[in-house]
């Protein structure tokens, strides 16, 4: 366990930050079905060019042995060292609207201290709303829109966009703790859980990232283009469609998921609960069925890690 010194450093070149901005939180960690959050972070960093305000200390928050940094080796010498990044930044959406972005890895250590730091920073910047997204695998079909479960203090978002409202206990993430503490403090906070088809959960599924961006738009009014993701998703779905149509087992599985999904969304009293595993192929069976698809993905399409 690392010793706890200062958890972050402020950027000396940070620009002035307008008061009352929305805060968007995207942290990779315990679960990221479809690599939804990882893709969103890549999109933000490449397309929006966020300006760091606060950089968090990896030595205080990161377990290097669990998430090892990347080094580049060129024949006989090292050319680069790329540790994970966790930063609070100022970003602008496609229309130039400013917002605060907390993006990067989920801390391995010091969750409470990290959370206190984030709450203090949001007080300092007089943040208007807090929105975070993450993704879990669910037995739903890829042929239907990705649903969300919405939690937090913004009842209007939960009423309008939460398709599944479970009573359950799950392993917590740092995002959950942030939401919980923000709610205790009376902040306007919303957490969107993307319900990603379980048989695509271990792939880099562009539709999951697009659903995350849509959820952020709904909650904040920010606008994100996502044109590259849309094109990637069209190509991705064509390949998945080919694999499903070539397998009777997968076709039956998708048809069964579609029936349950449609019945559930229609509110039928005869609907089988959305979470249903009794006659579905196991995760191992589904992985085997889709093995050729994953193996034949173009170079450079491997899952990205933040």
C-alpha positions as CSV (number, residue, x, y, z in Angstrom):
1,X,0.0,0.0,0.0
2,X,1.6,3.3,-1.0
3,X,2.0,6.1,1.5
4,X,-0.6,8.9,1.2
5,X,0.9,12.2,0.2
6,X,-0.8,14.7,-2.0
7,X,-3.0,12.9,-4.5
8,X,-2.7,15.3,-7.3
9,X,-0.8,18.3,-8.7
10,X,-2.3,21.3,-10.4
11,X,-1.2,22.2,-13.9
12,X,0.8,25.4,-13.9
13,X,-0.5,26.2,-17.3
14,X,-4.2,25.6,-16.5
15,X,-6.5,28.1,-18.2
16,X,-9.3,30.0,-16.3
17,X,-12.3,27.7,-15.7
18,X,-15.8,29.2,-15.9
19,X,-18.0,28.6,-12.9
20,X,-21.0,26.2,-13.0
21,X,-19.8,23.7,-15.6
22,X,-21.1,20.1,-15.8
23,X,-18.6,17.4,-14.7
24,X,-18.4,14.3,-16.7
25,X,-16.7,11.2,-15.1
26,X,-15.3,8.3,-17.2
27,X,-13.2,5.8,-15.2
28,X,-12.1,2.4,-16.5
29,X,-11.9,-0.3,-13.9
30,X,-13.8,-3.3,-12.5
31,X,-16.1,-3.7,-15.5
32,X,-16.3,-2.0,-18.9
33,X,-18.5,-4.2,-21.1
34,X,-17.9,-3.5,-24.8
35,X,-14.9,-1.3,-23.7
36,X,-17.5,1.5,-23.7
37,X,-15.7,3.8,-21.2
38,X,-12.3,3.1,-22.7
39,X,-13.5,4.1,-26.1
40,X,-15.2,7.3,-24.8
41,X,-11.9,8.3,-23.1
42,X,-10.0,7.7,-26.3
43,X,-12.6,9.8,-28.2
44,X,-12.4,12.6,-25.7
45,X,-8.7,12.7,-25.6
46,X,-8.2,12.5,-29.4
47,X,-11.1,14.6,-30.6
48,X,-11.7,17.2,-27.8
49,X,-8.0,17.7,-26.7
50,X,-8.9,18.3,-23.1
51,X,-6.6,20.6,-21.1
52,X,-5.4,19.1,-17.8
53,X,-6.2,21.1,-14.7
54,X,-5.3,18.5,-12.1
55,X,-3.1,15.4,-12.7
56,X,-3.4,12.6,-10.1
57,X,-0.4,10.8,-8.7
58,X,0.0,7.3,-10.0
59,X,2.3,6.4,-7.1
60,X,-0.5,7.1,-4.7
61,X,-3.4,5.6,-6.6
62,X,-2.2,3.0,-9.0
63,X,-1.3,-0.7,-8.6
64,X,1.4,-0.9,-11.2
65,X,1.6,-4.7,-11.1
66,X,-2.1,-5.0,-11.8
67,X,-2.1,-2.5,-14.6
68,X,1.5,-2.3,-15.9
69,X,2.6,0.8,-17.9
70,X,3.6,0.4,-21.5
71,X,7.2,0.8,-22.7
72,X,8.3,1.0,-26.3
73,X,11.4,-1.0,-27.3
74,X,13.4,-0.3,-30.5
75,X,15.9,-3.0,-31.3
76,X,18.4,-2.2,-28.5
77,X,16.9,0.6,-26.4
78,X,13.7,1.9,-24.9
79,X,12.1,4.8,-26.7
80,X,9.0,5.6,-24.6
81,X,7.3,5.0,-21.3
82,X,3.5,5.5,-21.1
83,X,1.9,5.2,-17.7
84,X,-1.8,5.3,-17.3
85,X,-3.3,8.8,-16.8
86,X,-6.0,10.1,-14.4
87,X,-6.7,13.8,-14.9
88,X,-9.3,16.4,-14.3
89,X,-9.4,18.5,-17.4
90,X,-11.3,21.4,-19.1
91,X,-12.8,20.2,-22.4
92,X,-15.2,21.6,-25.0
93,X,-17.9,19.6,-26.9
94,X,-18.6,19.7,-30.7
95,X,-20.4,23.1,-30.3
96,X,-17.6,24.6,-28.2
97,X,-19.5,24.3,-24.9
98,X,-17.1,23.9,-22.0
99,X,-17.2,21.1,-19.4
100,X,-15.0,19.5,-16.8
101,X,-13.8,15.9,-17.5
102,X,-12.5,13.4,-15.0
103,X,-11.1,10.7,-17.1
104,X,-8.7,7.7,-16.8
105,X,-8.2,4.7,-14.6
106,X,-10.2,3.8,-11.6
107,X,-7.9,4.3,-8.5
108,X,-6.7,1.1,-6.9
109,X,-6.1,2.8,-3.6
110,X,-7.3,5.6,-1.4
111,X,-10.9,5.7,-2.6
112,X,-12.1,7.9,0.3
113,X,-9.2,10.3,0.0
114,X,-9.7,10.5,-3.8
115,X,-13.4,11.1,-3.4
116,X,-12.8,13.9,-0.9
117,X,-10.4,15.5,-3.3
118,X,-13.0,15.3,-6.2
119,X,-15.7,16.8,-4.0
120,X,-13.4,19.6,-2.9
121,X,-12.4,20.4,-6.5
122,X,-16.1,20.4,-7.6
123,X,-16.9,22.8,-4.8
124,X,-13.9,25.0,-5.9
125,X,-15.2,25.1,-9.5
126,X,-18.9,25.3,-8.5
127,X,-19.8,22.3,-10.6
128,X,-23.5,22.4,-11.8
129,X,-24.1,18.7,-12.4
130,X,-22.2,15.4,-12.1
131,X,-22.7,12.6,-14.7
132,X,-20.8,9.3,-14.9
133,X,-21.1,6.3,-17.1
134,X,-20.1,2.6,-17.0
135,X,-21.1,-0.6,-18.7
136,X,-22.1,-4.1,-17.6
137,X,-22.9,-7.2,-19.7
138,X,-26.5,-8.2,-19.9
139,X,-28.5,-10.9,-21.8
140,X,-29.9,-8.4,-24.4
141,X,-29.6,-8.6,-28.2
142,X,-27.3,-6.4,-30.3
143,X,-30.3,-5.8,-32.6
144,X,-32.0,-3.5,-30.1
145,X,-30.9,-0.2,-28.7
146,X,-28.6,-0.3,-25.7
147,X,-30.7,0.3,-22.5
148,X,-29.5,2.0,-19.4
149,X,-30.1,1.9,-15.7
150,X,-29.9,5.3,-14.1
151,X,-29.2,6.2,-10.5
152,X,-28.5,9.3,-8.5
153,X,-30.5,12.4,-7.4
154,X,-31.9,13.5,-10.8
155,X,-35.3,11.8,-10.7
156,X,-36.3,13.1,-14.1
157,X,-33.5,11.2,-15.8
158,X,-34.2,8.0,-13.9
159,X,-37.9,8.2,-14.8
160,X,-37.2,8.8,-18.5
161,X,-34.2,6.6,-19.2
162,X,-33.9,3.7,-16.6
163,X,-35.2,0.6,-18.4
164,X,-34.2,-1.7,-15.5
165,X,-34.6,-0.9,-11.8
166,X,-33.1,-3.8,-9.8
167,X,-33.0,-4.4,-6.1
168,X,-29.5,-5.9,-5.7
169,X,-26.0,-5.7,-4.3
170,X,-23.0,-5.5,-6.6
171,X,-19.2,-5.0,-6.1
172,X,-18.7,-1.3,-5.9
173,X,-16.5,0.9,-8.2
174,X,-14.9,4.2,-7.4
175,X,-17.6,5.8,-9.5
176,X,-20.3,4.3,-7.2
177,X,-18.5,5.9,-4.2
178,X,-18.3,9.2,-6.0
179,X,-22.0,9.1,-6.8
180,X,-22.9,8.1,-3.2
181,X,-20.9,10.9,-1.7
182,X,-22.2,13.5,-4.2
183,X,-25.7,12.4,-3.4
184,X,-25.0,12.8,0.3
185,X,-23.8,16.3,-0.3
186,X,-27.0,17.2,-2.1
187,X,-25.4,17.5,-5.6
188,X,-27.2,16.9,-8.9
189,X,-25.6,13.6,-9.8
190,X,-26.6,10.9,-12.3
191,X,-25.0,7.5,-13.0
192,X,-25.8,5.7,-16.3
193,X,-25.2,2.0,-16.4
194,X,-25.1,0.8,-20.1
195,X,-26.6,-2.7,-20.5
196,X,-24.4,-4.2,-23.2
197,X,-25.0,-7.6,-24.9
198,X,-23.1,-10.1,-22.9
199,X,-21.8,-12.0,-25.9
200,X,-20.1,-8.8,-27.1
201,X,-18.9,-7.7,-23.6
202,X,-15.3,-8.7,-24.2
203,X,-15.0,-6.9,-27.5
204,X,-14.6,-3.3,-28.4
205,X,-18.2,-2.6,-29.3
206,X,-18.6,0.9,-30.9
207,X,-22.4,1.0,-30.1
208,X,-21.6,0.9,-26.4
209,X,-19.4,4.1,-26.7
210,X,-22.1,5.8,-28.8
211,X,-24.7,4.9,-26.1
212,X,-22.4,6.4,-23.4
213,X,-22.1,9.6,-25.4
214,X,-25.9,9.7,-25.9
215,X,-26.4,9.3,-22.1
216,X,-24.0,12.2,-21.4
217,X,-25.8,14.4,-23.9
218,X,-29.2,13.6,-22.3
219,X,-27.8,14.5,-18.8
220,X,-25.7,17.5,-19.7
221,X,-26.9,19.0,-23.0
222,X,-23.3,18.6,-24.4
223,X,-23.0,17.5,-28.0
224,X,-20.5,15.0,-29.3
225,X,-20.1,14.1,-32.9
226,X,-19.1,10.4,-32.7
227,X,-18.9,10.2,-36.5
228,X,-15.9,7.8,-36.5
229,X,-17.6,5.6,-33.9
230,X,-20.7,5.4,-36.0
231,X,-18.8,4.3,-39.1
232,X,-16.9,1.7,-37.0
233,X,-20.2,0.5,-35.6
234,X,-21.7,-0.1,-39.0
235,X,-18.7,-2.2,-40.0
236,X,-18.7,-4.0,-36.7
237,X,-22.4,-4.9,-36.9
238,X,-22.0,-6.2,-40.4
239,X,-19.3,-8.6,-39.2
240,X,-21.4,-9.7,-36.2
241,X,-24.4,-10.2,-38.4
242,X,-22.4,-12.5,-40.7
243,X,-21.2,-14.5,-37.7
244,X,-24.7,-14.8,-36.2
245,X,-26.3,-15.7,-39.5
246,X,-23.7,-18.5,-40.0
247,X,-24.5,-20.1,-36.7
248,X,-27.9,-21.7,-35.9
249,X,-27.1,-21.6,-32.2
250,X,-26.3,-17.9,-32.2
251,X,-29.3,-17.2,-34.4
252,X,-31.6,-18.9,-31.9
253,X,-30.0,-17.2,-29.0
254,X,-30.4,-13.7,-30.5
255,X,-34.0,-14.5,-31.5
256,X,-34.8,-15.5,-27.9
257,X,-33.1,-12.4,-26.5
258,X,-35.1,-10.3,-28.9
259,X,-38.4,-11.9,-27.8
260,X,-37.6,-11.3,-24.1
261,X,-36.4,-7.8,-24.8
262,X,-39.5,-6.8,-26.8
263,X,-41.8,-8.3,-24.2
264,X,-40.0,-6.6,-21.4
265,X,-40.0,-3.2,-23.1
266,X,-43.7,-3.5,-23.9
267,X,-44.4,-4.0,-20.2
268,X,-46.2,-7.3,-20.7
269,X,-47.2,-9.1,-17.5
270,X,-46.2,-12.3,-19.3
271,X,-42.7,-11.0,-20.0
272,X,-39.8,-13.1,-18.9
273,X,-37.4,-11.0,-16.8
274,X,-34.7,-9.3,-18.8
275,X,-32.1,-11.1,-16.7
276,X,-32.6,-14.7,-17.7
277,X,-30.0,-17.4,-18.0
278,X,-31.9,-20.7,-17.9
279,X,-31.7,-21.7,-21.5
280,X,-29.0,-19.3,-22.9
281,X,-25.6,-20.6,-24.0
282,X,-22.9,-20.1,-21.4
283,X,-20.4,-17.4,-21.7
284,X,-17.7,-19.9,-22.8
285,X,-20.0,-21.3,-25.5
286,X,-20.7,-17.9,-26.8
287,X,-17.1,-17.0,-26.8
288,X,-16.3,-20.1,-28.8
289,X,-19.0,-19.3,-31.3
290,X,-17.6,-15.8,-31.8
291,X,-14.0,-16.9,-31.7
292,X,-13.6,-16.7,-35.5
293,X,-15.0,-13.2,-35.5
294,X,-12.6,-12.0,-32.8
295,X,-9.7,-13.7,-34.4
296,X,-10.4,-12.2,-37.8
297,X,-10.7,-8.6,-36.6
298,X,-8.4,-6.2,-38.5
299,X,-5.0,-5.4,-37.1
300,X,-5.2,-2.5,-34.7
301,X,-8.7,-3.4,-33.5
302,X,-7.6,-5.0,-30.3
303,X,-9.2,-3.8,-27.1
304,X,-7.7,-0.6,-25.9
305,X,-6.8,-0.1,-22.3
306,X,-6.5,3.3,-20.5
